């Protein structure tokens, strides 16, 4: 089961999700209710996640910078992306037949 933040103004709250992910990989520092980061070319500090989220939506270029930084950090954390080793293995035809017929 997946969990995500939903905001009536924005739908699935991408900014809030990125903030949480950024904290996990030390792009954003959280101390109590304060959020700080030097990621945007200047130091920014917000009291409360709602203020930080609203600021990110008001500055879409910063939201984009945060998204790219998070993706880069998570890709580096996972290591080099390698092609799936099983991709060249033959497909099990019996499995496909039982999955897509009335027999299965």
PECOR-V21387 format. One line per field, one symbol per residue. ss: DSSP state (h for helix, s for strand, l for the rest). phi: phi as a letter, one per 40 degrees, with the letter a starting at -180 (. if undefined). burial: b if it has 16 or more other ideal C-beta (glycine too) atoms within 10 Angstrom, else e. A space follows every 10 residues. Layout:
BEGIN
ss=???
phi=???
burial=???
END
This chain:
BEGIN
ss=lllllsslll sslhhhhhhh hhhhllllss sllsssslll lllsssslhh hhhhhhhhlh hhhhhhhhhh hhhhhhhhll llllhhhhll llhhhhhhhl llll
phi=.cbacbbccb gccdcccccc ccccbgcbcb bgccbbabcb gacbabcgcc ccccccccbc cccccccccc ccccccccgc cbcccccccc cccccccccb bccc
burial=eeeebeeeee eebbbbbbbb bbeeeebbee eeeebebebb eeebebeebe ebbebbeeee ebbebbbebb eebeeeeeee eeeeeeeeee eeeeeeeeee eeee
END
